[in-house]
Amino acid sequence: MTDAEFRFVDTETTAANLPYGALIDALEAGFSQGCVLPVRHHHYIEKTGEPNATLLLMPAWSKPDDASQFLGVKLVTIVPGNTARGLSGLTSTYMLYSAETGQQLALMDGNVITSRRTVATSALAARFLARKDARTLLVIGAGRVASLIPEAYLAVRPIEKVLVWDISTESADRLVRSLNERNIASELATDLEHAVDASDIISAATLATSPIIKGTWIRKGTHVDLIGGFTPKMREADDAALALARAFVDTKEALHEAGDLVQPIESGLVAEGHVLGTLSDLASGRVNGRITSDEITYFKAVGSGLADLVAARMVYEQVCVKWQ
Ligand SMILES: NC(=O)c1ccc[n+]([C@@H]2O[C@H](COP(=O)([O-])OP(=O)(O)OC[C@H]3O[C@@H](n4cnc5c(N)ncnc54)[C@H](O)[C@@H]3O)[C@@H](O)[C@H]2O)c1
C-alpha cells in the first residue's frame, strides 16, 4: 500500500464535477444508505468592535460496513462583520480523508460544495414531494444559493417558467437577467402574493427573520421548499403554511434549529409528529412522499454533513482518482 496523494481541487474544478443530475442521484443513494453524522460543533470567536464570529465544524464518515470508506470535515467560518467590509460573511473549506487509513485525500472549495449540495438536496426532496407536472417555479431570494435553485430543479421537474422575488428588487432583476442569458425563461415577480398563488413550487433561500410566505396565499398542489432559516429566530413561512401541509425535513436537526418549525411547535400549533419524515425516510421508501395532486407539501432543510460528504466523494472520484 502506498501513501494516497493529497490533492487540492480548485473552485472551478469542484463546480464542474458536481453536475446536478448526477449529484441528485448520488444524494438519493447517500440519504438512503446514511452515514455516521456527529452533532456539528459551534465555536464562538470573540471580536472587538464588531459582532462575534463562529467556527463551525461538520464531520461525517462512512458506516463501518460501507464498501467505500470516506471521512470528511467541513470547516465554516461565519464573520458577520464582513458585510461592512464588503466581503461574504461565510467561508468554507472541505477536507476529505480515507476513513480506512485516515490519510488525507483532498482539500476542496467548501463554498461550492455547500451551495450545490444545498440546491441539489432541495431538488431531491422535490423528486418525492413536488407534482410531476410542476412547471412554474418561484425563487425567493437572489443570493449565492437562490441563484442556483432553477438549474437544480430543472434536473427533476419540467420547469417552463421561473419567477424571482427578493427583498432587493435590484438583486432579483439581476438574477432574472442572468437566468434568461442562460436560457432559463424567467420573470421578475413584483407582487409576492400573486407569484405564490401562480406557482407549483416555491423555493426560498433568504436571511429573513419574519415570515415572507403566507399559508393563505398557497394554492392546492404546491410544494414549498425552505432553505434559508437556520436558527430558531429565523422564519421564511408563517404558521399557516406549515399547518396546511404534509411536512418533511432534511434531518431531524431541523426540528431544533429552524424557526419555521421550532416556533410553531413551541407555541403548540403543531406537534413534532406533524413532520412526517426526513429525506432518509423518503429516499429509502420508509415514508411516502406526495400522495395526492391536491395536497400542499413542505420541506425544511438546515443542511447536512451527509450531503457534503456525498458531494466531496463525487468530486474526488471524478477528479483525483483519474489523476492517479
Ligand atoms: N439549508 C442549507 O443547507 C443551507 C445551505 C447554505 C445556505 N443556507 C442558508 O440560505 C440562506 C441564503 O444563503 P446565501 O449564501 O444565498 O446568502 P446571500 O447573502 O448570498 O443571499 C441572501 C438573500 O436573502 C435576501 N434577504 C436578506 N434579508 C432578507 C429578508 N429579510 N427578507 C427576504 N430576503 C432577504 C438577500 O437580498 C439575498 O438575496 C442563508 O440563510 C444561509 O444560511 C442554507
Ligand as a Chemical Component Dictionary entry (heavy atoms), coordinates in Angstrom:
data_LIG
# 
_chem_comp.id                   LIG 
_chem_comp.type                 NON-POLYMER 
_chem_comp.pdbx_formal_charge   0 
_chem_comp.three_letter_code    LIG 
# 
loop_
_chem_comp_atom.comp_id 
_chem_comp_atom.atom_id 
_chem_comp_atom.alt_atom_id 
_chem_comp_atom.type_symbol 
_chem_comp_atom.charge 
_chem_comp_atom.model_Cartn_x 
_chem_comp_atom.model_Cartn_y 
_chem_comp_atom.model_Cartn_z 
_chem_comp_atom.pdbx_ordinal 
LIG N1  N1  N 0  -30.224 24.646 4.267  1  
LIG C1  C1  C 0  -28.958 24.624 3.886  2  
LIG O1  O1  O 0  -28.356 23.572 3.708  3  
LIG C2  C2  C 0  -28.265 25.907 3.586  4  
LIG C3  C3  C 0  -27.016 25.912 2.947  5  
LIG C4  C4  C 0  -26.421 27.129 2.610  6  
LIG C5  C5  C 0  -27.042 28.318 2.961  7  
LIG N2  N2  N 1  -28.243 28.267 3.625  8  
LIG C6  C6  C 0  -28.931 29.491 4.020  9  
LIG O2  O2  O 0  -29.538 30.074 2.876  10 
LIG C7  C7  C 0  -29.657 31.492 3.083  11 
LIG C8  C8  C 0  -29.108 32.209 1.876  12 
LIG O3  O3  O 0  -27.711 31.958 1.784  13 
LIG P1  P1  P 0  -26.829 32.669 0.660  14 
LIG O4  O4  O 0  -25.448 32.151 0.793  15 
LIG O5  O5  O -1 -27.535 32.586 -0.655 16 
LIG O6  O6  O 0  -26.887 34.174 1.183  17 
LIG P2  P2  P 0  -26.771 35.520 0.346  18 
LIG O7  O7  O 0  -26.342 36.563 1.324  19 
LIG O8  O8  O 0  -25.948 35.307 -0.873 20 
LIG O9  O9  O 0  -28.287 35.803 -0.124 21 
LIG C9  C9  C 0  -29.296 36.125 0.803  22 
LIG C10 C10 C 0  -30.522 36.647 0.062  23 
LIG O10 O10 O 0  -31.552 36.902 1.012  24 
LIG C11 C11 C 0  -32.107 38.181 0.757  25 
LIG N3  N3  N 0  -32.623 38.698 2.016  26 
LIG C12 C12 C 0  -31.903 39.218 3.031  27 
LIG N4  N4  N 0  -32.732 39.573 4.043  28 
LIG C13 C13 C 0  -33.994 39.271 3.632  29 
LIG C14 C14 C 0  -35.258 39.414 4.217  30 
LIG N5  N5  N 0  -35.412 39.926 5.439  31 
LIG N6  N6  N 0  -36.343 39.018 3.514  32 
LIG C15 C15 C 0  -36.181 38.498 2.290  33 
LIG N7  N7  N 0  -34.990 38.336 1.673  34 
LIG C16 C16 C 0  -33.909 38.720 2.349  35 
LIG C17 C17 C 0  -30.957 38.997 0.202  36 
LIG O11 O11 O 0  -31.431 40.106 -0.547 37 
LIG C18 C18 C 0  -30.248 37.959 -0.662 38 
LIG O12 O12 O 0  -30.819 37.879 -1.944 39 
LIG C19 C19 C 0  -28.894 31.783 4.388  40 
LIG O13 O13 O 0  -29.813 31.858 5.455  41 
LIG C20 C20 C 0  -27.998 30.571 4.540  42 
LIG O14 O14 O 0  -27.635 30.318 5.873  43 
LIG C21 C21 C 0  -28.847 27.100 3.924  44 
# 
loop_
_chem_comp_bond.comp_id 
_chem_comp_bond.atom_id_1 
_chem_comp_bond.atom_id_2 
_chem_comp_bond.value_order 
_chem_comp_bond.pdbx_ordinal 
LIG N1  C1  SING 1  
LIG C1  O1  DOUB 2  
LIG C1  C2  SING 3  
LIG C2  C3  SING 4  
LIG C2  C21 DOUB 5  
LIG C3  C4  DOUB 6  
LIG C4  C5  SING 7  
LIG C5  N2  DOUB 8  
LIG N2  C6  SING 9  
LIG N2  C21 SING 10 
LIG C6  O2  SING 11 
LIG C6  C20 SING 12 
LIG O2  C7  SING 13 
LIG C7  C8  SING 14 
LIG C7  C19 SING 15 
LIG C8  O3  SING 16 
LIG O3  P1  SING 17 
LIG P1  O4  DOUB 18 
LIG P1  O5  SING 19 
LIG P1  O6  SING 20 
LIG O6  P2  SING 21 
LIG P2  O7  DOUB 22 
LIG P2  O8  SING 23 
LIG P2  O9  SING 24 
LIG O9  C9  SING 25 
LIG C9  C10 SING 26 
LIG C10 O10 SING 27 
LIG C10 C18 SING 28 
LIG O10 C11 SING 29 
LIG C11 N3  SING 30 
LIG C11 C17 SING 31 
LIG N3  C12 SING 32 
LIG N3  C16 SING 33 
LIG C12 N4  DOUB 34 
LIG N4  C13 SING 35 
LIG C13 C14 SING 36 
LIG C13 C16 DOUB 37 
LIG C14 N5  SING 38 
LIG C14 N6  DOUB 39 
LIG N6  C15 SING 40 
LIG C15 N7  DOUB 41 
LIG N7  C16 SING 42 
LIG C17 O11 SING 43 
LIG C17 C18 SING 44 
LIG C18 O12 SING 45 
LIG C19 O13 SING 46 
LIG C19 C20 SING 47 
LIG C20 O14 SING 48 
# 
